[in-house]
Amino acid sequence: MKKVNKPLAWLLTHILKILCKKQNVSFSYDEEYLALKDKQIILLCQHKSSNDFVYVFGGIKRLDVHILVGYQNIFQKGVYHILKSLGAIAKMLYQPDVAAVAQTLQALKLGESVVIFPEGIQSTSGSTHPINPGTMHLLMKCKLPVALATIEGSYFAKPRFTRELRKGEIKVHYSKLFDPADFDTYSQEVLYQRLLDSFKYNEFEEHKENKIAFRGKTPNITGLDNIIYKCPHCLAEHQFSITGDVMRCSACGFAVSMDEYYDIHPQNHSLPFANIDEWYKWQRQLLAREVQSPDFSMSLNVMLRKIDTQKLRKNYSLVYDGEGVLTITNRGLVYRGTKGEEQVELQFAAKNVYSLSISLAYDFDMYCQGRYYNFKILENEKHMTKWMIAAEEIHNLYDPAWKEASEQVYEYAKEK
């Protein structure tokens, strides 16, 4: 771990400021945050979209920052050497990662600051993902000033279900969350609750009163069937298709449209949800019960891929490593197929698999016991969201602490 290359960091933040101006991003600061300008800090950030690093670093007002980045993202084609020069720290998502913690502590020993997105991955439906309880362990160990970056509108600018960037209005606010003395004064439980209360968000609730229009080249509903898979009228799954600004279930004809404010409007039947987030959480509530059945099982044909770190000088990213069938049950996952030249059966216990992070390239990123796996879906690509939710809910059957963290944000009690 070396100090941040500050000339490169200055250039990057200058470019990001220009991008923020074009995307109508505004910044605001508490006086307490500004008073931390010359002090070492840990900055926690909400993670509503894949572009949040642009908005956060566009207004951060400092160059000494190391950012924790998902392991697979550091090795993206064309960015590895830049991120390395900027002191980025590779983190295996959800997993206890001794190397990432060690590098974080090394960066802090250099007298520099660290940026963490404690949700790990960007929001799927516009509200908070579980915050890793280990975040508070790290903060209490470091006993540094902790700041918070909250972001309004970034989910609407680039929601999880589309690659398109939509123009509206984004606001980033920087504030101080904890003083070093807080870690000696208050219990971990009290501090974690304060973190959760300050951090939690719901884009749809936040914009009820002051709605901002977001517009792109395609209707806002485009891609919604990547995360919404269950029809509330007939309960059919993966039967949605989108034409223009209307998403329709081919099984029963149920249809909804969406306007520039991301409000959904039923076309021919009543809709028991006020917004996308409620619809998505309803799917999770049903699936949380479904995975408890002893007969629960899903399978997909997949391509197994890996990161070849020996070829990073040539800017390689994911490379082919085999093909087979991936199966998920409430005991975990099993991959049966080829790996290199061999036939293998890879078993992943549910307690070790926190999630299957999805992308619009229709693949799963998975971390298990300190190793990274990528599975490219070769059939039924729209099934990816159900797989991700299923993996998370199955893990919760074996991990009481993570289940509690999930219950704090997913609002299981508010069933429709």
KELUM-134494 format. One record per residue (C-alpha): residue number from 1; z, x negated, y negated. Coordinates in steps of 0.05 Angstrom, whole numbers, m for minus. Example, Ala and Ser with C-alpha at 12.3 -4.5 7.8 and 13.67 -1.06 7.14 Angstrom:
BEGIN
+-----+--------+--------+--------+
! pos !     zz !     xx !     yy !
+-----+--------+--------+--------+
!   1 !    156 !   m246 !     90 !
!   2 !    143 !   m273 !     21 !
+-----+--------+--------+--------+
END
This chain:
BEGIN
+-----+--------+--------+--------+
! pos !     zz !     xx !     yy !
+-----+--------+--------+--------+
!   1 !      0 !      0 !      0 !
!   2 !    m22 !    m29 !    m67 !
!   3 !    m15 !     m5 !   m138 !
!   4 !    m65 !     46 !   m164 !
!   5 !   m129 !     15 !   m193 !
!   6 !   m116 !     41 !   m263 !
!   7 !   m185 !     28 !   m294 !
!   8 !   m215 !     69 !   m237 !
!   9 !   m160 !    122 !   m244 !
!  10 !   m175 !    127 !   m319 !
!  11 !   m249 !    135 !   m305 !
!  12 !   m237 !    188 !   m252 !
!  13 !   m189 !    229 !   m296 !
!  14 !   m239 !    224 !   m354 !
!  15 !   m293 !    253 !   m309 !
!  16 !   m246 !    307 !   m283 !
!  17 !   m228 !    327 !   m355 !
!  18 !   m302 !    338 !   m369 !
!  19 !   m308 !    381 !   m306 !
!  20 !   m247 !    420 !   m326 !
!  21 !   m276 !    434 !   m394 !
!  22 !   m340 !    461 !   m363 !
!  23 !   m299 !    505 !   m316 !
!  24 !   m256 !    534 !   m372 !
!  25 !   m191 !    502 !   m350 !
!  26 !   m133 !    499 !   m399 !
!  27 !    m68 !    459 !   m393 !
!  28 !      3 !    472 !   m417 !
!  29 !     65 !    430 !   m412 !
!  30 !    140 !    440 !   m416 !
!  31 !    175 !    392 !   m463 !
!  32 !    216 !    368 !   m403 !
!  33 !    153 !    348 !   m366 !
!  34 !    126 !    310 !   m427 !
!  35 !    192 !    273 !   m431 !
!  36 !    178 !    245 !   m361 !
!  37 !    115 !    210 !   m386 !
!  38 !    143 !    139 !   m376 !
!  39 !    186 !    156 !   m315 !
!  40 !    170 !    154 !   m242 !
!  41 !    163 !    224 !   m213 !
!  42 !    143 !    264 !   m152 !
!  43 !     95 !    320 !   m172 !
!  44 !     90 !    381 !   m127 !
!  45 !     27 !    424 !   m134 !
!  46 !      6 !    493 !   m112 !
!  47 !    m57 !    493 !    m68 !
!  48 !    m99 !    554 !    m81 !
!  49 !   m168 !    523 !    m74 !
!  50 !   m204 !    460 !    m51 !
!  51 !   m216 !    443 !   m124 !
!  52 !   m142 !    439 !   m144 !
!  53 !   m142 !    363 !   m146 !
!  54 !   m194 !    368 !   m202 !
!  55 !   m151 !    415 !   m243 !
!  56 !    m85 !    377 !   m230 !
!  57 !   m112 !    308 !   m245 !
!  58 !   m153 !    333 !   m304 !
!  59 !    m88 !    346 !   m342 !
!  60 !    m36 !    303 !   m308 !
!  61 !    m30 !    253 !   m367 !
!  62 !    m14 !    192 !   m324 !
!  63 !    m51 !    140 !   m283 !
!  64 !      3 !    114 !   m235 !
!  65 !     m5 !    169 !   m183 !
!  66 !    m13 !    163 !   m108 !
!  67 !    m35 !    229 !    m76 !
!  68 !    m21 !    251 !     m4 !
!  69 !    m88 !    272 !     26 !
!  70 !   m103 !    305 !     93 !
!  71 !   m121 !    250 !    143 !
!  72 !   m190 !    279 !    156 !
!  73 !   m207 !    283 !     81 !
!  74 !   m193 !    209 !     68 !
!  75 !   m247 !    191 !    118 !
!  76 !   m300 !    236 !     87 !
!  77 !   m368 !    204 !     78 !
!  78 !   m373 !    166 !     12 !
!  79 !   m301 !    174 !    m12 !
!  80 !   m259 !    129 !     33 !
!  81 !   m263 !     66 !    m10 !
!  82 !   m251 !    104 !    m75 !
!  83 !   m190 !    139 !    m47 !
!  84 !   m164 !     73 !    m19 !
!  85 !   m170 !     40 !    m88 !
!  86 !   m133 !     99 !   m119 !
!  87 !    m75 !     89 !    m70 !
!  88 !    m86 !    154 !    m32 !
!  89 !    m40 !    165 !     28 !
!  90 !    m68 !    195 !     92 !
!  91 !    m24 !    250 !    119 !
!  92 !    m31 !    284 !    187 !
!  93 !    m22 !    357 !    167 !
!  94 !     41 !    393 !    191 !
!  95 !     58 !    337 !    239 !
!  96 !    117 !    290 !    229 !
!  97 !     79 !    230 !    203 !
!  98 !    120 !    166 !    201 !
!  99 !     63 !    124 !    173 !
! 100 !     52 !    173 !    115 !
! 101 !    126 !    175 !     98 !
! 102 !    129 !     98 !    101 !
! 103 !     69 !     91 !     54 !
! 104 !     99 !    143 !      7 !
! 105 !    163 !    103 !      3 !
! 106 !    123 !     39 !     m7 !
! 107 !     86 !     70 !    m66 !
! 108 !    151 !     92 !    m97 !
! 109 !    180 !     22 !    m87 !
! 110 !    121 !     m4 !   m129 !
! 111 !    149 !     38 !   m185 !
! 112 !     92 !     88 !   m184 !
! 113 !     90 !    164 !   m175 !
! 114 !     67 !    210 !   m119 !
! 115 !     31 !    277 !   m118 !
! 116 !     44 !    324 !    m58 !
! 117 !     13 !    391 !    m40 !
! 118 !     71 !    416 !      3 !
! 119 !     31 !    474 !     34 !
! 120 !    m14 !    422 !     67 !
! 121 !    m77 !    465 !     65 !
! 122 !   m109 !    510 !     12 !
! 123 !    m90 !    584 !     11 !
! 124 !   m133 !    628 !     56 !
! 125 !   m119 !    694 !     21 !
! 126 !    m94 !    677 !    m48 !
! 127 !    m19 !    673 !    m33 !
! 128 !     30 !    619 !    m12 !
! 129 !     26 !    583 !     55 !
! 130 !     90 !    560 !     88 !
! 131 !    123 !    500 !     53 !
! 132 !    141 !    446 !    102 !
! 133 !    218 !    441 !    105 !
! 134 !    208 !    365 !    110 !
! 135 !    188 !    366 !     36 !
! 136 !    260 !    376 !     15 !
! 137 !    283 !    320 !     61 !
! 138 !    236 !    272 !     26 !
! 139 !    257 !    294 !    m44 !
! 140 !    331 !    287 !    m28 !
! 141 !    319 !    217 !      1 !
! 142 !    280 !    193 !    m60 !
! 143 !    325 !    225 !   m114 !
! 144 !    272 !    220 !   m168 !
! 145 !    253 !    271 !   m222 !
! 146 !    210 !    325 !   m190 !
! 147 !    156 !    361 !   m230 !
! 148 !    115 !    422 !   m211 !
! 149 !     42 !    440 !   m225 !
! 150 !     27 !    514 !   m221 !
! 151 !    m45 !    539 !   m224 !
! 152 !    m72 !    607 !   m243 !
! 153 !   m142 !    629 !   m224 !
! 154 !   m165 !    572 !   m180 !
! 155 !   m167 !    616 !   m117 !
! 156 !   m215 !    663 !   m153 !
! 157 !   m257 !    605 !   m178 !
! 158 !   m267 !    580 !   m107 !
! 159 !   m236 !    623 !    m53 !
! 160 !   m228 !    598 !     18 !
! 161 !   m285 !    641 !     44 !
! 162 !   m342 !    611 !      3 !
! 163 !   m369 !    544 !    m20 !
! 164 !   m393 !    573 !    m86 !
! 165 !   m357 !    556 !   m151 !
! 166 !   m347 !    617 !   m195 !
! 167 !   m334 !    614 !   m269 !
! 168 !   m274 !    649 !   m300 !
! 169 !   m210 !    622 !   m330 !
! 170 !   m161 !    573 !   m299 !
! 171 !    m93 !    554 !   m326 !
! 172 !    m51 !    495 !   m303 !
! 173 !     21 !    488 !   m324 !
! 174 !     65 !    427 !   m315 !
! 175 !    141 !    433 !   m315 !
! 176 !    203 !    396 !   m290 !
! 177 !    234 !    424 !   m227 !
! 178 !    292 !    377 !   m208 !
! 179 !    333 !    323 !   m241 !
! 180 !    357 !    266 !   m196 !
! 181 !    429 !    291 !   m206 !
! 182 !    410 !    358 !   m174 !
! 183 !    405 !    324 !   m106 !
! 184 !    479 !    304 !   m109 !
! 185 !    502 !    369 !   m140 !
! 186 !    469 !    423 !    m97 !
! 187 !    459 !    434 !    m23 !
! 188 !    392 !    426 !     10 !
! 189 !    389 !    502 !     22 !
! 190 !    401 !    517 !    m52 !
! 191 !    348 !    467 !    m74 !
! 192 !    297 !    492 !    m23 !
! 193 !    307 !    563 !    m48 !
! 194 !    296 !    541 !   m119 !
! 195 !    233 !    504 !    m98 !
! 196 !    208 !    566 !    m62 !
! 197 !    224 !    613 !   m120 !
! 198 !    187 !    567 !   m169 !
! 199 !    129 !    553 !   m123 !
! 200 !    111 !    620 !    m92 !
! 201 !     48 !    654 !   m117 !
! 202 !      1 !    712 !   m106 !
! 203 !    m63 !    709 !   m146 !
! 204 !    m74 !    784 !   m139 !
! 205 !     m5 !    802 !   m164 !
! 206 !     m9 !    752 !   m221 !
! 207 !    m74 !    782 !   m247 !
! 208 !    m54 !    856 !   m245 !
! 209 !    m38 !    859 !   m319 !
! 210 !    m85 !    807 !   m348 !
! 211 !   m149 !    810 !   m307 !
! 212 !   m200 !    756 !   m315 !
! 213 !   m272 !    765 !   m291 !
! 214 !   m300 !    712 !   m244 !
! 215 !   m376 !    708 !   m234 !
! 216 !   m422 !    665 !   m193 !
! 217 !   m494 !    665 !   m169 !
! 218 !   m477 !    713 !   m112 !
! 219 !   m431 !    774 !   m110 !
! 220 !   m357 !    757 !   m103 !
! 221 !   m353 !    791 !    m35 !
! 222 !   m402 !    740 !     m6 !
! 223 !   m368 !    704 !     53 !
! 224 !   m308 !    751 !     57 !
! 225 !   m324 !    763 !    130 !
! 226 !   m306 !    691 !    143 !
! 227 !   m232 !    709 !    135 !
! 228 !   m230 !    785 !    143 !
! 229 !   m248 !    803 !    214 !
! 230 !   m212 !    869 !    231 !
! 231 !   m235 !    937 !    209 !
! 232 !   m177 !    980 !    184 !
! 233 !   m215 !   1044 !    201 !
! 234 !   m235 !   1034 !    274 !
! 235 !   m197 !    968 !    289 !
! 236 !   m261 !    934 !    313 !
! 237 !   m262 !    858 !    305 !
! 238 !   m317 !    812 !    280 !
! 239 !   m364 !    870 !    265 !
! 240 !   m370 !    860 !    190 !
! 241 !   m435 !    839 !    155 !
! 242 !   m450 !    833 !     81 !
! 243 !   m510 !    857 !     43 !
! 244 !   m510 !    849 !    m32 !
! 245 !   m440 !    868 !    m57 !
! 246 !   m422 !    911 !      4 !
! 247 !   m386 !    890 !     68 !
! 248 !   m397 !    940 !    125 !
! 249 !   m369 !    948 !    196 !
! 250 !   m426 !    957 !    245 !
! 251 !   m380 !    993 !    294 !
! 252 !   m361 !   1052 !    249 !
! 253 !   m397 !   1044 !    183 !
! 254 !   m334 !   1032 !    142 !
! 255 !   m354 !    995 !     79 !
! 256 !   m323 !    963 !     17 !
! 257 !   m350 !    931 !    m46 !
! 258 !   m318 !    880 !    m92 !
! 259 !   m324 !    873 !   m168 !
! 260 !   m320 !    813 !   m214 !
! 261 !   m243 !    818 !   m215 !
! 262 !   m239 !    813 !   m139 !
! 263 !   m216 !    886 !   m135 !
! 264 !   m241 !    918 !    m70 !
! 265 !   m268 !    989 !    m71 !
! 266 !   m277 !   1032 !     m8 !
! 267 !   m345 !   1065 !     m3 !
! 268 !   m335 !   1120 !     49 !
! 269 !   m263 !   1118 !     76 !
! 270 !   m194 !   1105 !     48 !
! 271 !   m169 !   1034 !     47 !
! 272 !    m94 !   1021 !     59 !
! 273 !    m96 !    954 !     22 !
! 274 !    m93 !    938 !    m52 !
! 275 !   m127 !    871 !    m45 !
! 276 !   m154 !    817 !      2 !
! 277 !    m85 !    786 !     11 !
! 278 !    m54 !    850 !     38 !
! 279 !   m114 !    860 !     85 !
! 280 !   m108 !    788 !    111 !
! 281 !    m33 !    794 !    122 !
! 282 !    m43 !    859 !    160 !
! 283 !    m88 !    821 !    208 !
! 284 !    m33 !    769 !    216 !
! 285 !     20 !    822 !    230 !
! 286 !    m22 !    853 !    286 !
! 287 !    m40 !    785 !    316 !
! 288 !     33 !    762 !    314 !
! 289 !     47 !    818 !    364 !
! 290 !    m17 !    808 !    403 !
! 291 !     m3 !    735 !    420 !
! 292 !     63 !    754 !    453 !
! 293 !     26 !    787 !    510 !
! 294 !     27 !    744 !    574 !
! 295 !    m48 !    759 !    582 !
! 296 !    m69 !    735 !    512 !
! 297 !   m127 !    687 !    518 !
! 298 !   m189 !    667 !    477 !
! 299 !   m243 !    616 !    493 !
! 300 !   m300 !    584 !    454 !
! 301 !   m355 !    533 !    470 !
! 302 !   m342 !    473 !    424 !
! 303 !   m365 !    403 !    408 !
! 304 !   m310 !    351 !    408 !
! 305 !   m314 !    303 !    349 !
! 306 !   m273 !    243 !    325 !
! 307 !   m267 !    198 !    265 !
! 308 !   m293 !    128 !    281 !
! 309 !   m252 !     85 !    235 !
! 310 !   m289 !     23 !    259 !
! 311 !   m352 !     46 !    222 !
! 312 !   m321 !     63 !    154 !
! 313 !   m359 !      7 !    121 !
! 314 !   m422 !     47 !    135 !
! 315 !   m390 !    111 !    108 !
! 316 !   m387 !    146 !    175 !
! 317 !   m346 !    209 !    181 !
! 318 !   m342 !    253 !    243 !
! 319 !   m380 !    229 !    305 !
! 320 !   m397 !    265 !    370 !
! 321 !   m347 !    254 !    427 !
! 322 !   m364 !    308 !    478 !
! 323 !   m374 !    383 !    492 !
! 324 !   m334 !    435 !    530 !
! 325 !   m293 !    498 !    527 !
! 326 !   m231 !    507 !    484 !
! 327 !   m181 !    560 !    507 !
! 328 !   m120 !    585 !    471 !
! 329 !    m62 !    623 !    504 !
! 330 !     10 !    634 !    482 !
! 331 !     27 !    570 !    518 !
! 332 !    m20 !    527 !    476 !
! 333 !    m91 !    501 !    479 !
! 334 !   m134 !    469 !    533 !
! 335 !   m199 !    432 !    524 !
! 336 !   m241 !    424 !    587 !
! 337 !   m305 !    385 !    581 !
! 338 !   m331 !    315 !    566 !
! 339 !   m298 !    261 !    524 !
! 340 !   m343 !    202 !    518 !
! 341 !   m371 !    191 !    588 !
! 342 !   m314 !    225 !    625 !
! 343 !   m297 !    296 !    646 !
! 344 !   m228 !    312 !    618 !
! 345 !   m176 !    366 !    611 !
! 346 !   m136 !    358 !    547 !
! 347 !    m74 !    401 !    542 !
! 348 !    m38 !    415 !    477 !
! 349 !     30 !    449 !    481 !
! 350 !     41 !    506 !    431 !
! 351 !    103 !    474 !    402 !
! 352 !     61 !    413 !    381 !
! 353 !      3 !    452 !    350 !
! 354 !     23 !    480 !    282 !
! 355 !    m46 !    505 !    262 !
! 356 !   m121 !    499 !    270 !
! 357 !   m145 !    486 !    200 !
! 358 !   m213 !    518 !    189 !
! 359 !   m273 !    501 !    146 !
! 360 !   m338 !    535 !    126 !
! 361 !   m374 !    485 !    170 !
! 362 !   m343 !    528 !    226 !
! 363 !   m298 !    476 !    257 !
! 364 !   m224 !    466 !    272 !
! 365 !   m183 !    407 !    248 !
! 366 !   m123 !    397 !    293 !
! 367 !    m66 !    347 !    293 !
! 368 !    m23 !    339 !    355 !
! 369 !     29 !    285 !    369 !
! 370 !      1 !    236 !    319 !
! 371 !    m73 !    245 !    337 !
! 372 !   m130 !    280 !    302 !
! 373 !   m180 !    325 !    338 !
! 374 !   m241 !    362 !    311 !
! 375 !   m274 !    419 !    348 !
! 376 !   m341 !    444 !    322 !
! 377 !   m352 !    517 !    342 !
! 378 !   m418 !    527 !    380 !
! 379 !   m414 !    603 !    387 !
! 380 !   m381 !    663 !    353 !
! 381 !   m369 !    623 !    289 !
! 382 !   m337 !    682 !    252 !
! 383 !   m280 !    680 !    303 !
! 384 !   m249 !    619 !    270 !
! 385 !   m199 !    655 !    226 !
! 386 !   m169 !    694 !    285 !
! 387 !   m161 !    628 !    322 !
! 388 !   m126 !    596 !    263 !
! 389 !    m77 !    653 !    255 !
! 390 !    m66 !    657 !    331 !
! 391 !    m49 !    583 !    335 !
! 392 !      1 !    589 !    278 !
! 393 !     35 !    651 !    306 !
! 394 !     38 !    621 !    376 !
! 395 !     71 !    558 !    348 !
! 396 !    123 !    603 !    314 !
! 397 !    144 !    628 !    383 !
! 398 !    170 !    558 !    398 !
! 399 !    193 !    533 !    330 !
! 400 !    248 !    573 !    296 !
! 401 !    249 !    530 !    233 !
! 402 !    175 !    538 !    221 !
! 403 !    178 !    612 !    238 !
! 404 !    231 !    620 !    184 !
! 405 !    187 !    582 !    134 !
! 406 !    129 !    629 !    152 !
! 407 !    171 !    692 !    145 !
! 408 !    190 !    670 !     74 !
! 409 !    118 !    675 !     51 !
! 410 !     79 !    720 !     98 !
! 411 !    122 !    783 !     87 !
! 412 !    118 !    808 !    159 !
! 413 !    167 !    864 !    142 !
! 414 !    116 !    897 !     95 !
! 415 !     74 !    926 !    152 !
! 416 !     20 !    978 !    137 !
+-----+--------+--------+--------+
END
